Amino acid sequence: MMQQDTFFSPLESPAHTDSSNVTGGVGRSDAGPAVPGEAERGSSGDVGGAPRFQRADRSQMELRPVDLDSLIPADHRARSVWAFVERMDLSELYAKIRAVEGHAGRTPIDPRILLALWVYATVEGVGSARALAVLCEHHHAYQWICGGVSVNYHTLSDFRTAHVEFLDRLLTETVAVMMAAGLVTLDRVAQDGMRVRASAGASSFRREPSLQECLKEAQEQVQRLRAELEEHPGETSRRQAAAQTRAASERQARVEEALRQLPEVQAKKKPEDRDKARVSTTDADARAMKMGDGGFRPAYNVQFATEPASQVIVGVDTTNVGSDQGEMAPMVEQIERRYERAPGEMLTDGGFVKTEDIEKVSGGPDGGTRVYAPVPRPKDKQRDPYIPLPGDSPAVAEWRVRMGTPEAKEIYKERASTAECVNAQARNRGLLRFLVRGLEKARTVALWYAISHNVMRAVSFGVLPGGGT
């Protein structure tokens, strides 16, 4: 008890604050509580009186002039992101605004602010709308982007996934600008896939009998909530009742979507295993995939195509197929559609190899795309894998011979240092798990990562100002 009485000394109480000793508005200087050794020091005659020091005074009112533009340095990343947003044509987003001058309605947030917030947040590894909303209140860089405009997590969340077509065109435009500057050539492109955890648990995957039971329960719950609202409208608030009904309806819709996709999953299994097919009631588009640690979890397969010399992402795709095989040809077609020319050379790992894809991309009036991918090892160890097989098409035979040359092996080394490097940077920026549900929304998030990555590449090239942290 003696120790507690000494610790909670009366000198600690705010009642002992001496306003006459407050200096500079940051604290006060006084004798403070007793300091060990004070009696001995005073009696020795070396120093007279009690020690003096500045104490914190958090009740002191202060007036601080705030200039938002001075909160961050001139070379801050947020300024680079804003410079990028200012250069982009956002007329498509402005055309969707229904509030007009001279008419009633709440004034919406400038789309440039929302676009800049998500690009900067993605660069900084922030993937949650709620976390971003908090940062807009407390972090100087986000406050600078907002410029005094208040934002909420719901608006941020809706904006992130509502404009997939616009983001797709924005990716094309950013790469086209760097192509015009001679920074990107598409002479050589490397592709790699990465499995990203879906926002669904393994226990949400159910077989058909269980899905039918879940659907019945969901339909009964929706009917019960609607009946309760009609019979007893005063028991719960109108907003609360609407929220409960909406949640139940959304659950019913997810179960219905799972049942709709079940035949597709069953068709990919052997006839004797089709009754074991399962689909998630949380995210019907997600599929169980083998992850980097060897385990199987609900995930999506994100595909990035990168130009090795600049490390600029030129193509993005998201699928719910766990294998990369068959993904090369669609990516080549996407690049050709975006930039009106196919890549001269395509670098992929062995998981992409599919003879049909090689034949498809190798044709064309300009000679097509030359594929650099490892030749699978033959079962017969005595056979040379680089010698064409009797049934090989000319394109496949040429690919086999090509990959046996030292020049091809040297070119192929660029894949790991570019495509896998870009994937690693995406992981470091938080692309570990999707916080959205559905294949289309997952693709939207992947586009945000690609655009944000390219913005930082443009900064490093000097196309955009900045380069700070």
C-alpha positions as CSV (number, residue, x, y, z in Angstrom):
1,M,0.0,0.0,0.0
2,M,2.9,2.4,0.7
3,Q,4.2,1.9,-2.8
4,Q,0.9,2.6,-4.4
5,D,0.4,5.8,-2.3
6,T,3.8,7.0,-3.4
7,F,3.2,6.2,-7.1
8,F,-0.1,8.0,-7.3
9,S,1.4,11.2,-5.9
10,P,-0.8,14.3,-5.7
11,L,1.7,16.0,-7.9
12,E,0.4,13.8,-10.8
13,S,-3.0,15.3,-10.6
14,P,-4.1,17.9,-13.2
15,A,-5.2,20.1,-10.2
16,H,-1.6,20.9,-9.6
17,T,-1.0,22.3,-13.1
18,D,0.6,25.7,-12.8
19,S,-0.5,27.7,-15.8
20,S,2.2,30.3,-15.1
21,N,4.9,27.7,-15.9
22,V,3.4,26.8,-19.3
23,T,5.9,27.7,-22.0
24,G,5.5,27.6,-25.8
25,G,2.1,25.8,-25.6
26,V,3.8,22.4,-25.5
27,G,4.2,21.7,-21.8
28,R,5.2,23.2,-18.5
29,S,8.3,23.4,-16.4
30,D,8.1,22.8,-12.6
31,A,9.6,20.9,-9.8
32,G,7.5,17.8,-10.5
33,P,7.3,14.8,-8.3
34,A,10.0,13.7,-5.9
35,V,13.1,12.3,-7.7
36,P,15.2,9.6,-6.1
37,G,18.4,11.0,-4.6
38,E,17.0,14.5,-4.4
39,A,17.5,14.7,-0.6
40,E,21.1,13.5,-0.8
41,R,21.9,16.0,-3.6
42,G,20.3,18.9,-1.8
43,S,22.1,18.1,1.5
44,S,25.5,17.8,-0.2
45,G,25.3,21.4,-1.3
46,D,26.3,20.6,-5.0
47,V,22.9,21.7,-6.5
48,G,20.4,23.8,-4.7
49,G,16.6,23.1,-5.1
50,A,14.6,20.4,-6.9
51,P,15.3,19.4,-10.5
52,R,13.4,21.3,-13.2
53,F,12.1,19.7,-16.4
54,Q,9.3,20.1,-19.0
55,R,6.2,18.0,-18.4
56,A,3.5,17.1,-20.9
57,D,0.3,19.1,-20.7
58,R,-2.3,17.5,-23.0
59,S,-5.1,19.7,-21.8
60,Q,-3.5,22.8,-23.3
61,M,-5.5,24.2,-26.2
62,E,-3.5,25.0,-29.3
63,L,-4.2,26.7,-32.6
64,R,-2.3,25.2,-35.5
65,P,-2.5,26.6,-39.0
66,V,-2.6,23.6,-41.5
67,D,-1.6,23.9,-45.1
68,L,-2.4,20.6,-46.8
69,D,0.1,21.1,-49.5
70,S,2.9,21.4,-47.0
71,L,2.0,18.1,-45.3
72,I,4.0,16.0,-47.8
73,P,7.3,16.7,-49.5
74,A,7.5,17.9,-53.2
75,D,8.7,14.5,-54.4
76,H,6.2,12.4,-52.5
77,R,4.6,9.4,-54.2
78,A,1.1,10.8,-53.7
79,R,2.1,13.8,-55.9
80,S,3.2,11.3,-58.6
81,V,-0.1,9.5,-58.4
82,W,-2.0,12.8,-58.7
83,A,0.0,13.8,-61.6
84,F,-0.9,10.6,-63.3
85,V,-4.6,11.0,-62.6
86,E,-4.6,14.6,-63.9
87,R,-3.2,13.4,-67.2
88,M,-5.9,10.7,-67.7
89,D,-9.1,11.3,-69.6
90,L,-11.9,10.6,-67.1
91,S,-14.8,11.9,-69.1
92,E,-16.3,8.4,-69.0
93,L,-16.6,8.7,-65.2
94,Y,-17.8,12.3,-65.2
95,A,-20.5,11.4,-67.6
96,K,-22.1,9.0,-65.1
97,I,-22.5,11.8,-62.5
98,R,-26.2,12.6,-62.2
99,A,-25.9,15.7,-60.0
100,V,-25.8,18.8,-62.1
101,E,-25.5,22.5,-61.5
102,G,-28.8,24.2,-60.7
103,H,-30.6,21.1,-59.6
104,A,-31.2,19.3,-56.3
105,G,-29.0,16.4,-55.2
106,R,-25.9,15.7,-53.2
107,T,-22.6,16.7,-54.8
108,P,-20.6,13.5,-55.3
109,I,-16.9,13.1,-54.8
110,D,-14.6,14.0,-57.7
111,P,-13.7,10.7,-59.5
112,R,-10.1,11.9,-59.7
113,I,-9.9,11.8,-55.9
114,L,-11.3,8.2,-55.7
115,L,-9.0,7.0,-58.5
116,A,-5.9,8.6,-57.0
117,L,-6.8,7.2,-53.5
118,W,-7.0,3.6,-54.8
119,V,-3.9,3.8,-57.0
120,Y,-1.8,5.2,-54.1
121,A,-3.4,2.8,-51.6
122,T,-2.5,-0.1,-53.9
123,V,1.1,1.1,-54.2
124,E,1.2,1.2,-50.4
125,G,-0.3,-2.2,-49.9
126,V,-3.7,-1.1,-48.6
127,G,-6.4,-3.3,-50.0
128,S,-9.3,-2.7,-47.6
129,A,-11.9,0.1,-48.2
130,R,-12.4,0.4,-44.4
131,A,-8.6,0.7,-43.8
132,L,-8.4,3.3,-46.6
133,A,-11.2,5.4,-45.1
134,V,-9.4,5.5,-41.8
135,L,-6.1,6.5,-43.5
136,C,-8.0,9.4,-45.2
137,E,-8.7,10.8,-41.7
138,H,-5.3,10.3,-40.1
139,H,-2.5,10.0,-42.7
140,H,-1.1,13.1,-44.3
141,A,-0.6,11.6,-47.8
142,Y,-4.2,10.5,-48.1
143,Q,-5.4,13.7,-46.6
144,W,-3.5,15.6,-49.3
145,I,-5.1,13.5,-52.0
146,C,-8.6,14.1,-50.5
147,G,-7.9,17.9,-50.3
148,G,-10.5,18.4,-47.6
149,V,-13.1,16.2,-49.2
150,S,-14.7,13.6,-46.8
151,V,-14.9,10.0,-48.0
152,N,-16.4,6.9,-46.5
153,Y,-15.6,3.2,-46.9
154,H,-18.8,2.4,-48.8
155,T,-18.1,4.9,-51.5
156,L,-14.5,3.7,-51.8
157,S,-15.6,0.0,-51.9
158,D,-18.2,0.7,-54.6
159,F,-15.8,2.7,-56.8
160,R,-13.1,0.0,-56.6
161,T,-15.2,-2.6,-58.4
162,A,-17.7,-0.6,-60.4
163,H,-15.6,0.4,-63.4
164,V,-13.9,-2.7,-64.7
165,E,-14.2,-1.5,-68.4
166,F,-12.7,1.8,-67.6
167,L,-9.8,0.3,-65.7
168,D,-9.2,-2.1,-68.6
169,R,-9.0,0.9,-71.0
170,L,-6.8,2.8,-68.6
171,L,-4.3,0.0,-68.5
172,T,-4.1,0.1,-72.3
173,E,-3.7,3.9,-72.4
174,T,-0.9,4.0,-69.8
175,V,1.0,1.3,-71.7
176,A,0.3,3.1,-75.1
177,V,1.8,6.3,-73.7
178,M,5.0,4.5,-72.7
179,M,5.1,2.8,-76.1
180,A,4.8,6.2,-77.8
181,A,7.8,7.4,-75.7
182,G,9.8,4.3,-76.8
183,L,9.9,2.8,-73.3
184,V,7.9,-0.3,-74.2
185,T,8.3,-2.2,-77.5
186,L,6.4,-5.5,-77.1
187,D,9.3,-7.2,-79.0
188,R,9.4,-9.6,-76.1
189,V,6.8,-10.4,-73.4
190,A,7.0,-12.7,-70.4
191,Q,3.9,-14.3,-68.8
192,D,3.5,-15.8,-65.4
193,G,0.5,-16.8,-63.2
194,M,0.0,-16.6,-59.5
195,R,-2.6,-18.1,-57.2
196,V,-4.4,-15.6,-55.0
197,R,-6.5,-16.8,-52.1
198,A,-10.2,-16.2,-52.6
199,S,-12.5,-14.7,-50.0
200,A,-14.1,-18.0,-49.2
201,G,-13.4,-20.8,-46.7
202,A,-12.9,-24.5,-47.6
203,S,-16.0,-25.3,-45.4
204,S,-18.2,-23.2,-47.8
205,F,-17.8,-25.8,-50.6
206,R,-20.8,-28.1,-50.7
207,R,-22.1,-30.9,-52.8
208,E,-25.5,-30.8,-54.6
209,P,-27.7,-32.3,-51.8
210,S,-26.2,-29.8,-49.3
211,L,-26.7,-27.0,-51.8
212,Q,-30.3,-27.8,-52.3
213,E,-30.8,-27.9,-48.5
214,C,-29.1,-24.5,-48.2
215,L,-31.3,-23.0,-50.9
216,K,-34.4,-24.2,-49.2
217,E,-33.3,-22.7,-45.9
218,A,-32.4,-19.4,-47.5
219,Q,-35.8,-19.2,-49.3
220,E,-37.6,-19.9,-46.1
221,Q,-35.6,-17.3,-44.2
222,V,-36.4,-14.6,-46.9
223,Q,-40.1,-15.4,-46.7
224,R,-40.1,-15.4,-42.9
225,L,-38.4,-12.0,-42.7
226,R,-40.8,-10.5,-45.2
227,A,-43.8,-11.9,-43.4
228,E,-42.5,-10.5,-40.0
229,L,-42.0,-7.1,-41.6
230,E,-45.6,-7.1,-42.9
231,E,-47.2,-8.4,-39.7
232,H,-45.2,-6.4,-37.2
233,P,-43.7,-3.4,-38.9
234,G,-43.1,-1.6,-35.6
235,E,-41.0,-4.2,-33.9
236,T,-37.8,-3.4,-35.7
237,S,-36.6,-0.2,-37.4
238,R,-37.3,0.0,-41.1
239,R,-33.6,0.2,-41.9
240,Q,-32.7,-2.8,-39.8
241,A,-35.5,-4.9,-41.3
242,A,-34.4,-4.0,-44.8
243,A,-30.8,-4.9,-44.0
244,Q,-31.8,-8.3,-42.7
245,T,-34.0,-9.0,-45.7
246,R,-31.3,-7.9,-48.1
247,A,-28.7,-10.1,-46.4
248,A,-31.0,-13.1,-46.6
249,S,-31.7,-12.4,-50.3
250,E,-28.0,-12.1,-51.1
251,R,-27.4,-15.5,-49.4
252,Q,-30.1,-17.0,-51.5
253,A,-28.6,-15.5,-54.6
254,R,-25.2,-17.0,-53.8
255,V,-26.6,-20.4,-53.2
256,E,-28.5,-20.2,-56.5
257,E,-25.3,-19.2,-58.3
258,A,-23.5,-22.1,-56.7
259,L,-26.1,-24.5,-58.0
260,R,-26.0,-22.9,-61.5
261,Q,-22.2,-23.5,-61.7
262,L,-22.3,-27.0,-60.3
263,P,-22.8,-28.8,-63.7
264,E,-19.7,-27.0,-65.0
265,V,-17.7,-28.4,-62.1
266,Q,-19.2,-31.8,-62.5
267,A,-18.4,-32.0,-66.2
268,K,-14.6,-31.6,-65.4
269,K,-14.6,-34.7,-63.2
270,K,-14.6,-38.3,-64.0
271,P,-18.1,-39.9,-64.3
272,E,-17.6,-41.9,-61.1
273,D,-16.6,-38.7,-59.2
274,R,-19.2,-36.3,-60.4
275,D,-21.3,-36.7,-57.3
276,K,-18.4,-35.4,-55.3
277,A,-18.2,-32.1,-57.1
278,R,-18.5,-29.1,-54.7
279,V,-19.1,-25.4,-55.2
280,S,-18.7,-22.6,-52.6
281,T,-21.8,-20.9,-51.3
282,T,-19.7,-17.9,-50.4
283,D,-18.0,-17.3,-53.7
284,A,-19.3,-19.6,-56.4
285,D,-16.6,-18.6,-58.9
286,A,-13.7,-19.6,-56.6
287,R,-12.1,-23.0,-57.2
288,A,-9.8,-25.1,-55.0
289,M,-6.2,-24.7,-56.3
290,K,-2.8,-26.0,-55.3
291,M,-1.0,-23.1,-53.6
292,G,2.7,-22.4,-53.3
293,D,3.0,-24.3,-50.0
294,G,1.5,-27.5,-51.6
295,G,-1.9,-27.1,-49.9
296,F,-5.2,-26.7,-51.7
297,R,-7.4,-23.6,-51.0
298,P,-10.1,-21.6,-52.7
299,A,-8.3,-19.2,-55.0
300,Y,-8.1,-17.5,-58.4
301,N,-5.4,-17.6,-61.0
302,V,-4.0,-14.1,-61.8
303,Q,-2.1,-13.8,-65.1
304,F,0.3,-10.9,-65.7
305,A,2.2,-10.3,-69.0
306,T,5.3,-8.2,-68.6
307,E,7.6,-6.5,-71.0
308,P,11.1,-7.6,-69.7
309,A,13.1,-4.5,-70.7
310,S,10.8,-2.1,-68.9
311,Q,9.0,-4.4,-66.4
312,V,5.8,-2.8,-67.5
313,I,2.6,-5.0,-67.2
314,V,1.0,-5.1,-70.7
315,G,-1.7,-7.7,-70.1
316,V,-3.9,-8.9,-67.2
317,D,-6.3,-11.8,-66.8
318,T,-7.9,-13.7,-64.0
319,T,-9.3,-17.2,-64.2
320,N,-10.7,-19.8,-61.9
321,V,-8.6,-22.6,-63.5
322,G,-5.8,-23.9,-61.3
323,S,-3.5,-24.7,-64.3
324,D,-1.6,-22.2,-66.5
325,Q,-1.8,-24.6,-69.5
326,G,-3.8,-22.9,-72.2
327,E,-3.4,-19.4,-70.9
328,M,-0.7,-18.3,-73.3
329,A,-2.9,-18.0,-76.5
330,P,-5.6,-15.9,-74.8
331,M,-2.9,-13.5,-73.4
332,V,-1.3,-13.1,-76.9
333,E,-4.8,-12.3,-78.3
334,Q,-5.4,-9.8,-75.5
335,I,-2.1,-8.0,-76.2
336,E,-2.9,-7.8,-79.9
337,R,-6.4,-6.5,-79.2
338,R,-5.0,-3.8,-76.8
339,Y,-2.1,-2.5,-78.9
340,E,-3.0,-3.7,-82.4
341,R,0.2,-5.8,-82.6
342,A,1.1,-9.2,-81.2
343,P,4.3,-9.6,-79.2
344,G,7.3,-10.7,-81.2
345,E,8.4,-13.3,-78.6
346,M,6.6,-14.9,-75.7
347,L,8.4,-16.3,-72.6
348,T,6.5,-18.7,-70.4
349,D,7.4,-21.5,-68.0
350,G,6.7,-25.2,-68.6
351,G,3.2,-25.0,-67.1
352,F,1.9,-23.0,-70.1
353,V,3.2,-25.4,-72.7
354,K,0.4,-26.6,-75.0
355,T,1.0,-27.5,-78.6
356,E,-2.3,-26.1,-79.7
357,D,-1.4,-22.7,-78.2
358,I,2.1,-22.8,-79.9
359,E,0.5,-23.5,-83.3
360,K,-2.1,-20.7,-82.7
361,V,0.2,-17.9,-81.8
362,S,2.9,-18.9,-84.3
363,G,0.8,-18.2,-87.3
364,G,0.0,-14.9,-88.8
365,P,0.9,-12.6,-91.7
366,D,3.9,-11.1,-89.8
367,G,5.3,-14.5,-88.8
368,G,3.3,-14.7,-85.5
369,T,4.8,-14.9,-82.0
370,R,7.9,-17.0,-81.3
371,V,7.4,-19.1,-78.2
372,Y,10.2,-19.6,-75.6
373,A,9.1,-22.2,-73.1
374,P,10.8,-25.4,-71.8
375,V,10.3,-28.6,-73.8
376,P,8.8,-31.3,-71.5
377,R,11.1,-34.1,-70.6
378,P,10.2,-37.3,-72.5
379,K,9.3,-40.5,-70.7
380,D,12.0,-42.2,-72.8
381,K,15.2,-40.8,-71.3
382,Q,17.1,-41.9,-74.3
383,R,15.2,-39.6,-76.6
384,D,16.5,-36.1,-77.4
385,P,13.6,-33.7,-76.4
386,Y,14.8,-31.1,-78.9
387,I,14.3,-33.4,-81.9
388,P,10.8,-33.0,-83.5
389,L,8.3,-35.8,-83.2
390,P,6.7,-37.4,-86.3
391,G,3.3,-35.8,-85.6
392,D,4.6,-32.3,-84.8
393,S,3.3,-29.4,-86.8
394,P,5.9,-27.1,-88.4
395,A,5.4,-24.5,-85.6
396,V,5.8,-27.1,-82.8
397,A,8.8,-28.7,-84.5
398,E,10.5,-25.3,-84.9
399,W,9.8,-24.6,-81.2
400,R,11.5,-27.9,-80.1
401,V,14.6,-27.2,-82.2
402,R,14.8,-23.6,-81.1
403,M,14.7,-24.4,-77.4
404,G,17.7,-26.7,-77.8
405,T,19.9,-23.7,-78.9
406,P,22.1,-21.7,-76.5
407,E,20.6,-18.5,-77.8
408,A,17.1,-19.6,-76.8
409,K,18.2,-20.7,-73.4
410,E,19.9,-17.3,-72.8
411,I,16.7,-15.5,-73.8
412,Y,14.6,-17.7,-71.6
413,K,16.6,-16.5,-68.5
414,E,14.8,-13.2,-68.8
415,R,11.5,-14.7,-67.8
416,A,12.4,-15.4,-64.1
417,S,13.9,-11.9,-63.6
418,T,10.9,-10.1,-65.0
419,A,7.6,-12.0,-64.8
420,E,8.3,-13.5,-61.4
421,C,9.8,-10.2,-60.1
422,V,6.5,-8.4,-61.0
423,N,4.5,-11.1,-59.2
424,A,6.7,-10.7,-56.2
425,Q,6.1,-7.0,-56.1
426,A,2.4,-7.6,-56.3
427,R,2.6,-9.9,-53.4
428,N,4.6,-7.3,-51.4
429,R,1.8,-4.8,-52.2
430,G,-0.8,-7.1,-50.6
431,L,-2.0,-9.3,-53.5
432,L,-2.1,-12.3,-51.1
433,R,-5.9,-12.7,-50.7
434,F,-8.8,-11.1,-52.5
435,L,-11.2,-9.1,-50.3
436,V,-13.9,-9.2,-53.0
437,R,-16.0,-12.0,-54.3
438,G,-16.6,-13.1,-57.9
439,L,-14.4,-13.6,-60.9
440,E,-15.2,-10.2,-62.4
441,K,-14.4,-8.3,-59.2
442,A,-11.2,-10.3,-58.7
443,R,-10.1,-9.3,-62.2
444,T,-10.9,-5.6,-61.3
445,V,-8.6,-5.8,-58.3
446,A,-5.8,-7.4,-60.5
447,L,-6.2,-4.4,-62.9
448,W,-5.7,-2.0,-60.0
449,Y,-2.5,-3.7,-59.2
450,A,-1.3,-3.6,-62.8
451,I,-2.1,0.1,-63.2
452,S,-0.5,1.0,-59.9
453,H,2.6,-1.0,-60.8
454,N,2.9,0.8,-64.2
455,V,2.5,4.2,-62.5
456,M,5.5,3.5,-60.4
457,R,7.4,2.3,-63.5
458,A,6.5,5.6,-65.2
459,V,7.9,7.5,-62.2
460,S,11.1,5.6,-62.4
461,F,11.4,6.4,-66.1
462,G,10.8,10.1,-65.5
463,V,7.5,10.1,-67.4
464,L,5.8,11.2,-64.1
465,P,7.3,13.6,-61.5
466,G,8.3,12.3,-58.1
467,G,10.2,9.3,-56.9
468,G,10.1,9.9,-53.2
469,T,8.4,7.8,-50.5
